[in-house]
Amino acid sequence: MSDIKPDSQNESAADYYGANLDESAVTHLAAALADTAPLTGLVFLQGSLGAGKTTFSRAFLRQMGVTGPVRSPTYTLIEPYDIAMGDLPTRRVLHLDLYRLAVPEELDDLGLRDEFDQALLLIEWPERGAGELPAADLLIQLEPVEQFPMRRTVRLHANTPEGIHWLSACRSRIR
């Protein structure tokens, strides 16, 4: 059984908790967030190796309209996507994996500072960029369920007013 509800440990409007989610429920959650995503923002994806951060990002990007390959940025560090949105301006989404950063200052070499206000960034392993990244609008924590390794526990936390607005807009889609 899958269940997504306000986080029982912190009943704030800024929190959601999904317990024992199968892959389709996690994909549904990623799609709901993609459908309500702002044009710009910062999303941190946290979890152990194999927790599903890239899988979540792939489902998010597919829902946004990416039809080509969605590659893991493990070795490239960054994968950019310019997504045509019908009559709307092209939307820029950057998927980053900071696992291989030796020091947070290496972020400067990626030229991200200009992107913070112009793109939506999905960042895996954000702790590797600590001190160099602004606060995330939305924090997504994924962990395998110990007894059921193909299922996930997912926590969402909005850190900014923009993140709270995003999560509020998404609420009816993730119940």
Disulfide bonds with the S-S distance in Angstrom:
none
